[in-house]
Amino acid sequence: MVTSGMRDPRPHTGEPPALDLLNTRWAGATPGDLLTDLDGLRLWLELTGLADRVPVDEHTLTALHAARDAVHAAVTTADHAALNRVLDRGRLRRELTDDGPRDTPEVADPAWLPGWLAADNLLHLIAEAPHRIRQCAHPDCVLFFYDTSKNGTRRWHSMATCGNRTKAARHYAKSS
């Protein structure tokens, strides 16, 4: 539940946590960055269900910027050193409970919990299907998505925006 009263301004949402963190920055007609201030941080933490577990302060914002940069480097350049530094800040504690197995993230500094969870999620996506982690094919778009299409050939974060713009530009170029 979002209680901040702020509307999510991002053009693309609903991706797995690692890619959702990357998509807090966007380009286009009105470029933006949801994580420029504490209000945006608060909104993102509310949207991810972490608002009651993480302080909304500059330290958390700085940690989340570092984690976002680390996830971006791992996805775009295969540089995983920064991602491993984020992952070093926590671990999963595994245990058997009366309800069955449970994995509990343990991160010493709560400010690093959102970034650690995003980094951990990226590991799961890479283990599952690394080729399905994609950046939108539109040349002016910086958004990412996890391709869940049946044949794995999705090219744009949204057919309604970037896909149509690309097709319209191609059509215009042919008719000129």
Secondary structure, DSSP 8 states (H G I E B T S, - for coil): ---S------S---S-HHHHHHTTEE-SSS-EEGGGSHHHHHHHHHHTT-TTTS--SHHHHHHHHHHHHHHHHHHHT---HHHHHHHTTEEEEEEEETTEEEEEEEESSGGGHHHHHHHHHHHHHHHH-GGGEEE-SSTT---EEE--STTS---SS-IIIIIHHHHHHHHHHHH-
